[in-house]
Amino acid sequence: MAHDKVLELARQNGLLADLLTQLIREGARELVHRAVQLEFQSLLSLYGLVQEKW
């Protein structure tokens, strides 16, 4: 009985760890995506300024 509870807790912790890992990966992917978007917007703004000056 106690052995079954230990196995169940281990399984639940494994699932939680998998979920956290997935969330971290998704979060990192989202952060990278946003950083790339912001950088691209900055480059477009800079390009617009350069075009105005010329």
mmJSON file of the N, C-alpha and C atoms, coordinates in Angstrom:
{"data_MODEL":{"atom_site":{
"group_PDB":["ATOM","ATOM","ATOM","ATOM","ATOM","ATOM","ATOM","ATOM","ATOM","ATOM","ATOM","ATOM","ATOM","ATOM","ATOM","ATOM","ATOM","ATOM","ATOM","ATOM","ATOM","ATOM","ATOM","ATOM","ATOM","ATOM","ATOM","ATOM","ATOM","ATOM","ATOM","ATOM","ATOM","ATOM","ATOM","ATOM","ATOM","ATOM","ATOM","ATOM","ATOM","ATOM","ATOM","ATOM","ATOM","ATOM","ATOM","ATOM","ATOM","ATOM","ATOM","ATOM","ATOM","ATOM","ATOM","ATOM","ATOM","ATOM","ATOM","ATOM","ATOM","ATOM","ATOM","ATOM","ATOM","ATOM","ATOM","ATOM","ATOM","ATOM","ATOM","ATOM","ATOM","ATOM","ATOM","ATOM","ATOM","ATOM","ATOM","ATOM","ATOM","ATOM","ATOM","ATOM","ATOM","ATOM","ATOM","ATOM","ATOM","ATOM","ATOM","ATOM","ATOM","ATOM","ATOM","ATOM","ATOM","ATOM","ATOM","ATOM","ATOM","ATOM","ATOM","ATOM","ATOM","ATOM","ATOM","ATOM","ATOM","ATOM","ATOM","ATOM","ATOM","ATOM","ATOM","ATOM","ATOM","ATOM","ATOM","ATOM","ATOM","ATOM","ATOM","ATOM","ATOM","ATOM","ATOM","ATOM","ATOM","ATOM","ATOM","ATOM","ATOM","ATOM","ATOM","ATOM","ATOM","ATOM","ATOM","ATOM","ATOM","ATOM","ATOM","ATOM","ATOM","ATOM","ATOM","ATOM","ATOM","ATOM","ATOM","ATOM","ATOM","ATOM","ATOM","ATOM","ATOM","ATOM","ATOM","ATOM","ATOM","ATOM"],
"id":[1,2,3,4,5,6,7,8,9,10,11,12,13,14,15,16,17,18,19,20,21,22,23,24,25,26,27,28,29,30,31,32,33,34,35,36,37,38,39,40,41,42,43,44,45,46,47,48,49,50,51,52,53,54,55,56,57,58,59,60,61,62,63,64,65,66,67,68,69,70,71,72,73,74,75,76,77,78,79,80,81,82,83,84,85,86,87,88,89,90,91,92,93,94,95,96,97,98,99,100,101,102,103,104,105,106,107,108,109,110,111,112,113,114,115,116,117,118,119,120,121,122,123,124,125,126,127,128,129,130,131,132,133,134,135,136,137,138,139,140,141,142,143,144,145,146,147,148,149,150,151,152,153,154,155,156,157,158,159,160,161,162],
"type_symbol":["N","C","C","N","C","C","N","C","C","N","C","C","N","C","C","N","C","C","N","C","C","N","C","C","N","C","C","N","C","C","N","C","C","N","C","C","N","C","C","N","C","C","N","C","C","N","C","C","N","C","C","N","C","C","N","C","C","N","C","C","N","C","C","N","C","C","N","C","C","N","C","C","N","C","C","N","C","C","N","C","C","N","C","C","N","C","C","N","C","C","N","C","C","N","C","C","N","C","C","N","C","C","N","C","C","N","C","C","N","C","C","N","C","C","N","C","C","N","C","C","N","C","C","N","C","C","N","C","C","N","C","C","N","C","C","N","C","C","N","C","C","N","C","C","N","C","C","N","C","C","N","C","C","N","C","C","N","C","C","N","C","C"],
"label_atom_id":["N","CA","C","N","CA","C","N","CA","C","N","CA","C","N","CA","C","N","CA","C","N","CA","C","N","CA","C","N","CA","C","N","CA","C","N","CA","C","N","CA","C","N","CA","C","N","CA","C","N","CA","C","N","CA","C","N","CA","C","N","CA","C","N","CA","C","N","CA","C","N","CA","C","N","CA","C","N","CA","C","N","CA","C","N","CA","C","N","CA","C","N","CA","C","N","CA","C","N","CA","C","N","CA","C","N","CA","C","N","CA","C","N","CA","C","N","CA","C","N","CA","C","N","CA","C","N","CA","C","N","CA","C","N","CA","C","N","CA","C","N","CA","C","N","CA","C","N","CA","C","N","CA","C","N","CA","C","N","CA","C","N","CA","C","N","CA","C","N","CA","C","N","CA","C","N","CA","C","N","CA","C","N","CA","C","N","CA","C"],
"label_alt_id":[null,null,null,null,null,null,null,null,null,null,null,null,null,null,null,null,null,null,null,null,null,null,null,null,null,null,null,null,null,null,null,null,null,null,null,null,null,null,null,null,null,null,null,null,null,null,null,null,null,null,null,null,null,null,null,null,null,null,null,null,null,null,null,null,null,null,null,null,null,null,null,null,null,null,null,null,null,null,null,null,null,null,null,null,null,null,null,null,null,null,null,null,null,null,null,null,null,null,null,null,null,null,null,null,null,null,null,null,null,null,null,null,null,null,null,null,null,null,null,null,null,null,null,null,null,null,null,null,null,null,null,null,null,null,null,null,null,null,null,null,null,null,null,null,null,null,null,null,null,null,null,null,null,null,null,null,null,null,null,null,null,null],
"label_comp_id":["MET","MET","MET","ALA","ALA","ALA","HIS","HIS","HIS","ASP","ASP","ASP","LYS","LYS","LYS","VAL","VAL","VAL","LEU","LEU","LEU","GLU","GLU","GLU","LEU","LEU","LEU","ALA","ALA","ALA","ARG","ARG","ARG","GLN","GLN","GLN","ASN","ASN","ASN","GLY","GLY","GLY","LEU","LEU","LEU","LEU","LEU","LEU","ALA","ALA","ALA","ASP","ASP","ASP","LEU","LEU","LEU","LEU","LEU","LEU","THR","THR","THR","GLN","GLN","GLN","LEU","LEU","LEU","ILE","ILE","ILE","ARG","ARG","ARG","GLU","GLU","GLU","GLY","GLY","GLY","ALA","ALA","ALA","ARG","ARG","ARG","GLU","GLU","GLU","LEU","LEU","LEU","VAL","VAL","VAL","HIS","HIS","HIS","ARG","ARG","ARG","ALA","ALA","ALA","VAL","VAL","VAL","GLN","GLN","GLN","LEU","LEU","LEU","GLU","GLU","GLU","PHE","PHE","PHE","GLN","GLN","GLN","SER","SER","SER","LEU","LEU","LEU","LEU","LEU","LEU","SER","SER","SER","LEU","LEU","LEU","TYR","TYR","TYR","GLY","GLY","GLY","LEU","LEU","LEU","VAL","VAL","VAL","GLN","GLN","GLN","GLU","GLU","GLU","LYS","LYS","LYS","TRP","TRP","TRP"],
"label_asym_id":["A","A","A","A","A","A","A","A","A","A","A","A","A","A","A","A","A","A","A","A","A","A","A","A","A","A","A","A","A","A","A","A","A","A","A","A","A","A","A","A","A","A","A","A","A","A","A","A","A","A","A","A","A","A","A","A","A","A","A","A","A","A","A","A","A","A","A","A","A","A","A","A","A","A","A","A","A","A","A","A","A","A","A","A","A","A","A","A","A","A","A","A","A","A","A","A","A","A","A","A","A","A","A","A","A","A","A","A","A","A","A","A","A","A","A","A","A","A","A","A","A","A","A","A","A","A","A","A","A","A","A","A","A","A","A","A","A","A","A","A","A","A","A","A","A","A","A","A","A","A","A","A","A","A","A","A","A","A","A","A","A","A"],
"label_entity_id":["1","1","1","1","1","1","1","1","1","1","1","1","1","1","1","1","1","1","1","1","1","1","1","1","1","1","1","1","1","1","1","1","1","1","1","1","1","1","1","1","1","1","1","1","1","1","1","1","1","1","1","1","1","1","1","1","1","1","1","1","1","1","1","1","1","1","1","1","1","1","1","1","1","1","1","1","1","1","1","1","1","1","1","1","1","1","1","1","1","1","1","1","1","1","1","1","1","1","1","1","1","1","1","1","1","1","1","1","1","1","1","1","1","1","1","1","1","1","1","1","1","1","1","1","1","1","1","1","1","1","1","1","1","1","1","1","1","1","1","1","1","1","1","1","1","1","1","1","1","1","1","1","1","1","1","1","1","1","1","1","1","1"],
"label_seq_id":[1,1,1,2,2,2,3,3,3,4,4,4,5,5,5,6,6,6,7,7,7,8,8,8,9,9,9,10,10,10,11,11,11,12,12,12,13,13,13,14,14,14,15,15,15,16,16,16,17,17,17,18,18,18,19,19,19,20,20,20,21,21,21,22,22,22,23,23,23,24,24,24,25,25,25,26,26,26,27,27,27,28,28,28,29,29,29,30,30,30,31,31,31,32,32,32,33,33,33,34,34,34,35,35,35,36,36,36,37,37,37,38,38,38,39,39,39,40,40,40,41,41,41,42,42,42,43,43,43,44,44,44,45,45,45,46,46,46,47,47,47,48,48,48,49,49,49,50,50,50,51,51,51,52,52,52,53,53,53,54,54,54],
"pdbx_PDB_ins_code":[null,null,null,null,null,null,null,null,null,null,null,null,null,null,null,null,null,null,null,null,null,null,null,null,null,null,null,null,null,null,null,null,null,null,null,null,null,null,null,null,null,null,null,null,null,null,null,null,null,null,null,null,null,null,null,null,null,null,null,null,null,null,null,null,null,null,null,null,null,null,null,null,null,null,null,null,null,null,null,null,null,null,null,null,null,null,null,null,null,null,null,null,null,null,null,null,null,null,null,null,null,null,null,null,null,null,null,null,null,null,null,null,null,null,null,null,null,null,null,null,null,null,null,null,null,null,null,null,null,null,null,null,null,null,null,null,null,null,null,null,null,null,null,null,null,null,null,null,null,null,null,null,null,null,null,null,null,null,null,null,null,null],
"Cartn_x":[0.827,0.0,0.868,1.8,2.689,3.527,3.921,4.711,3.919,2.613,1.763,1.661,1.551,1.475,2.778,3.895,5.193,5.293,4.884,4.919,3.992,2.807,1.857,2.425,3.015,3.624,4.772,5.566,6.683,6.159,5.081,4.485,3.946,3.244,2.697,3.818,4.874,6.0,6.662,6.74,7.288,6.446,5.133,4.23,4.364,4.486,4.656,5.972,7.017,8.317,8.243,7.567,7.401,6.627,5.567,4.755,5.579,6.341,7.172,8.216,8.814,9.811,9.177,7.988,7.285,6.947,6.479,6.147,7.38,8.498,9.745,10.166,10.078,10.438,9.543,8.227,7.288,7.561,7.836,8.141,9.387,10.414,11.662,11.42,10.646,10.338,9.592,8.634,7.869,8.77,9.674,10.585,11.482,12.001,12.859,12.055,10.848,9.981,9.729,9.425,9.164,10.413,11.557,12.812,13.098,12.885,13.109,12.137,10.879,9.89,10.305,10.716,11.111,12.331,13.287,14.494,14.127,13.226,12.796,12.096,11.242,10.557,11.567,12.593,13.634,14.359,14.661,15.347,14.461,13.179,12.265,12.185,12.16,12.123,13.395,14.511,15.789,15.828,15.347,15.293,14.423,13.272,12.381,13.067,13.828,14.555,15.614,16.32,17.358,16.73,15.588,14.913,14.488,13.995,13.581,14.768,15.93,17.104,17.667,17.479,18.034,16.965],
"Cartn_y":[-1.2,0.0,1.259,1.338,2.504,2.571,1.394,1.331,1.917,1.59,2.129,3.647,4.166,5.62,6.283,5.655,6.199,6.223,5.134,5.081,6.131,6.3,7.295,8.705,9.002,10.318,10.548,9.525,9.643,9.906,9.219,9.422,10.843,11.31,12.669,13.703,13.497,14.427,14.421,13.259,13.158,13.944,13.821,14.566,16.062,16.443,17.857,18.387,17.601,18.009,18.152,17.214,17.302,18.559,18.844,20.026,21.297,21.366,22.543,22.712,21.614,21.667,22.209,21.728,22.192,23.677,24.095,25.506,26.383,25.938,26.704,26.813,25.708,25.737,26.683,26.59,27.472,28.931,29.169,30.527,31.061,30.23,30.645,30.913,30.057,30.244,31.557,31.845,33.08,34.291,34.213,35.329,35.591,34.537,34.693,35.306,34.816,35.331,36.83,37.214,38.631,39.474,38.945,39.691,39.9,38.87,38.978,39.994,39.944,40.906,42.334,42.558,43.908,44.375,43.476,43.835,44.189,43.404,43.657,45.017,45.312,46.613,47.745,47.545,48.561,48.793,47.71,47.833,48.538,48.225,48.908,50.395,50.736,52.148,52.853,52.202,52.775,52.968,51.971,52.063,53.252,53.428,54.55,55.879,55.98,57.218,57.495,56.456,56.612,57.067,56.485,56.886,58.35,58.806,60.205,61.155,60.757,61.629,61.723,60.682,60.678,61.15],
"Cartn_z":[0.0,0.0,0.0,0.917,0.958,-0.315,-0.805,-2.04,-3.209,-3.268,-4.329,-4.232,-3.017,-2.838,-3.286,-2.955,-3.363,-4.884,-5.526,-6.993,-7.604,-7.016,-7.531,-7.38,-6.227,-6.019,-6.997,-7.214,-8.161,-9.569,-9.92,-11.247,-11.372,-10.345,-10.376,-10.444,-9.694,-9.723,-11.091,-11.714,-13.064,-14.056,-13.928,-14.812,-14.575,-13.315,-12.987,-13.561,-13.418,-13.954,-15.479,-16.138,-17.595,-17.984,-17.219,-17.495,-17.307,-16.213,-15.965,-17.063,-17.469,-18.541,-19.818,-20.13,-21.331,-21.221,-20.048,-19.849,-19.994,-19.449,-19.555,-21.018,-21.743,-23.167,-23.947,-23.691,-24.383,-24.018,-22.737,-22.295,-22.963,-23.04,-23.68,-25.159,-25.794,-27.211,-27.423,-26.539,-26.632,-26.422,-25.445,-25.19,-26.389,-26.979,-28.161,-29.307,-29.488,-30.554,-30.37,-29.127,-28.859,-29.062,-28.635,-28.804,-30.286,-31.083,-32.529,-33.131,-32.693,-33.191,-32.862,-31.609,-31.2,-31.976,-32.168,-32.919,-34.359,-34.95,-36.32,-36.412,-35.423,-35.413,-35.281,-34.451,-34.294,-35.614,-36.307,-37.594,-38.615,-38.605,-39.53,-39.214,-37.93,-37.536,-37.981,-37.763,-38.167,-39.682,-40.422,-41.879,-42.302,-41.605,-41.909,-41.673,-40.583,-40.294,-41.349,-41.757,-42.772,-44.083,-44.438,-45.678,-45.627,-44.459,-44.326,-44.532,-44.033,-44.108,-45.519,-46.285,-47.641,-48.564],
"occupancy":[1.0,1.0,1.0,1.0,1.0,1.0,1.0,1.0,1.0,1.0,1.0,1.0,1.0,1.0,1.0,1.0,1.0,1.0,1.0,1.0,1.0,1.0,1.0,1.0,1.0,1.0,1.0,1.0,1.0,1.0,1.0,1.0,1.0,1.0,1.0,1.0,1.0,1.0,1.0,1.0,1.0,1.0,1.0,1.0,1.0,1.0,1.0,1.0,1.0,1.0,1.0,1.0,1.0,1.0,1.0,1.0,1.0,1.0,1.0,1.0,1.0,1.0,1.0,1.0,1.0,1.0,1.0,1.0,1.0,1.0,1.0,1.0,1.0,1.0,1.0,1.0,1.0,1.0,1.0,1.0,1.0,1.0,1.0,1.0,1.0,1.0,1.0,1.0,1.0,1.0,1.0,1.0,1.0,1.0,1.0,1.0,1.0,1.0,1.0,1.0,1.0,1.0,1.0,1.0,1.0,1.0,1.0,1.0,1.0,1.0,1.0,1.0,1.0,1.0,1.0,1.0,1.0,1.0,1.0,1.0,1.0,1.0,1.0,1.0,1.0,1.0,1.0,1.0,1.0,1.0,1.0,1.0,1.0,1.0,1.0,1.0,1.0,1.0,1.0,1.0,1.0,1.0,1.0,1.0,1.0,1.0,1.0,1.0,1.0,1.0,1.0,1.0,1.0,1.0,1.0,1.0,1.0,1.0,1.0,1.0,1.0,1.0],
"B_iso_or_equiv":[0.0,0.0,0.0,0.0,0.0,0.0,0.0,0.0,0.0,0.0,0.0,0.0,0.0,0.0,0.0,0.0,0.0,0.0,0.0,0.0,0.0,0.0,0.0,0.0,0.0,0.0,0.0,0.0,0.0,0.0,0.0,0.0,0.0,0.0,0.0,0.0,0.0,0.0,0.0,0.0,0.0,0.0,0.0,0.0,0.0,0.0,0.0,0.0,0.0,0.0,0.0,0.0,0.0,0.0,0.0,0.0,0.0,0.0,0.0,0.0,0.0,0.0,0.0,0.0,0.0,0.0,0.0,0.0,0.0,0.0,0.0,0.0,0.0,0.0,0.0,0.0,0.0,0.0,0.0,0.0,0.0,0.0,0.0,0.0,0.0,0.0,0.0,0.0,0.0,0.0,0.0,0.0,0.0,0.0,0.0,0.0,0.0,0.0,0.0,0.0,0.0,0.0,0.0,0.0,0.0,0.0,0.0,0.0,0.0,0.0,0.0,0.0,0.0,0.0,0.0,0.0,0.0,0.0,0.0,0.0,0.0,0.0,0.0,0.0,0.0,0.0,0.0,0.0,0.0,0.0,0.0,0.0,0.0,0.0,0.0,0.0,0.0,0.0,0.0,0.0,0.0,0.0,0.0,0.0,0.0,0.0,0.0,0.0,0.0,0.0,0.0,0.0,0.0,0.0,0.0,0.0,0.0,0.0,0.0,0.0,0.0,0.0],
"pdbx_formal_charge":[null,null,null,null,null,null,null,null,null,null,null,null,null,null,null,null,null,null,null,null,null,null,null,null,null,null,null,null,null,null,null,null,null,null,null,null,null,null,null,null,null,null,null,null,null,null,null,null,null,null,null,null,null,null,null,null,null,null,null,null,null,null,null,null,null,null,null,null,null,null,null,null,null,null,null,null,null,null,null,null,null,null,null,null,null,null,null,null,null,null,null,null,null,null,null,null,null,null,null,null,null,null,null,null,null,null,null,null,null,null,null,null,null,null,null,null,null,null,null,null,null,null,null,null,null,null,null,null,null,null,null,null,null,null,null,null,null,null,null,null,null,null,null,null,null,null,null,null,null,null,null,null,null,null,null,null,null,null,null,null,null,null],
"auth_seq_id":[1,1,1,2,2,2,3,3,3,4,4,4,5,5,5,6,6,6,7,7,7,8,8,8,9,9,9,10,10,10,11,11,11,12,12,12,13,13,13,14,14,14,15,15,15,16,16,16,17,17,17,18,18,18,19,19,19,20,20,20,21,21,21,22,22,22,23,23,23,24,24,24,25,25,25,26,26,26,27,27,27,28,28,28,29,29,29,30,30,30,31,31,31,32,32,32,33,33,33,34,34,34,35,35,35,36,36,36,37,37,37,38,38,38,39,39,39,40,40,40,41,41,41,42,42,42,43,43,43,44,44,44,45,45,45,46,46,46,47,47,47,48,48,48,49,49,49,50,50,50,51,51,51,52,52,52,53,53,53,54,54,54],
"auth_comp_id":["MET","MET","MET","ALA","ALA","ALA","HIS","HIS","HIS","ASP","ASP","ASP","LYS","LYS","LYS","VAL","VAL","VAL","LEU","LEU","LEU","GLU","GLU","GLU","LEU","LEU","LEU","ALA","ALA","ALA","ARG","ARG","ARG","GLN","GLN","GLN","ASN","ASN","ASN","GLY","GLY","GLY","LEU","LEU","LEU","LEU","LEU","LEU","ALA","ALA","ALA","ASP","ASP","ASP","LEU","LEU","LEU","LEU","LEU","LEU","THR","THR","THR","GLN","GLN","GLN","LEU","LEU","LEU","ILE","ILE","ILE","ARG","ARG","ARG","GLU","GLU","GLU","GLY","GLY","GLY","ALA","ALA","ALA","ARG","ARG","ARG","GLU","GLU","GLU","LEU","LEU","LEU","VAL","VAL","VAL","HIS","HIS","HIS","ARG","ARG","ARG","ALA","ALA","ALA","VAL","VAL","VAL","GLN","GLN","GLN","LEU","LEU","LEU","GLU","GLU","GLU","PHE","PHE","PHE","GLN","GLN","GLN","SER","SER","SER","LEU","LEU","LEU","LEU","LEU","LEU","SER","SER","SER","LEU","LEU","LEU","TYR","TYR","TYR","GLY","GLY","GLY","LEU","LEU","LEU","VAL","VAL","VAL","GLN","GLN","GLN","GLU","GLU","GLU","LYS","LYS","LYS","TRP","TRP","TRP"],
"auth_asym_id":["A","A","A","A","A","A","A","A","A","A","A","A","A","A","A","A","A","A","A","A","A","A","A","A","A","A","A","A","A","A","A","A","A","A","A","A","A","A","A","A","A","A","A","A","A","A","A","A","A","A","A","A","A","A","A","A","A","A","A","A","A","A","A","A","A","A","A","A","A","A","A","A","A","A","A","A","A","A","A","A","A","A","A","A","A","A","A","A","A","A","A","A","A","A","A","A","A","A","A","A","A","A","A","A","A","A","A","A","A","A","A","A","A","A","A","A","A","A","A","A","A","A","A","A","A","A","A","A","A","A","A","A","A","A","A","A","A","A","A","A","A","A","A","A","A","A","A","A","A","A","A","A","A","A","A","A","A","A","A","A","A","A"],
"auth_atom_id":["N","CA","C","N","CA","C","N","CA","C","N","CA","C","N","CA","C","N","CA","C","N","CA","C","N","CA","C","N","CA","C","N","CA","C","N","CA","C","N","CA","C","N","CA","C","N","CA","C","N","CA","C","N","CA","C","N","CA","C","N","CA","C","N","CA","C","N","CA","C","N","CA","C","N","CA","C","N","CA","C","N","CA","C","N","CA","C","N","CA","C","N","CA","C","N","CA","C","N","CA","C","N","CA","C","N","CA","C","N","CA","C","N","CA","C","N","CA","C","N","CA","C","N","CA","C","N","CA","C","N","CA","C","N","CA","C","N","CA","C","N","CA","C","N","CA","C","N","CA","C","N","CA","C","N","CA","C","N","CA","C","N","CA","C","N","CA","C","N","CA","C","N","CA","C","N","CA","C","N","CA","C","N","CA","C","N","CA","C"],
"pdbx_PDB_model_num":[1,1,1,1,1,1,1,1,1,1,1,1,1,1,1,1,1,1,1,1,1,1,1,1,1,1,1,1,1,1,1,1,1,1,1,1,1,1,1,1,1,1,1,1,1,1,1,1,1,1,1,1,1,1,1,1,1,1,1,1,1,1,1,1,1,1,1,1,1,1,1,1,1,1,1,1,1,1,1,1,1,1,1,1,1,1,1,1,1,1,1,1,1,1,1,1,1,1,1,1,1,1,1,1,1,1,1,1,1,1,1,1,1,1,1,1,1,1,1,1,1,1,1,1,1,1,1,1,1,1,1,1,1,1,1,1,1,1,1,1,1,1,1,1,1,1,1,1,1,1,1,1,1,1,1,1,1,1,1,1,1,1]
}}}
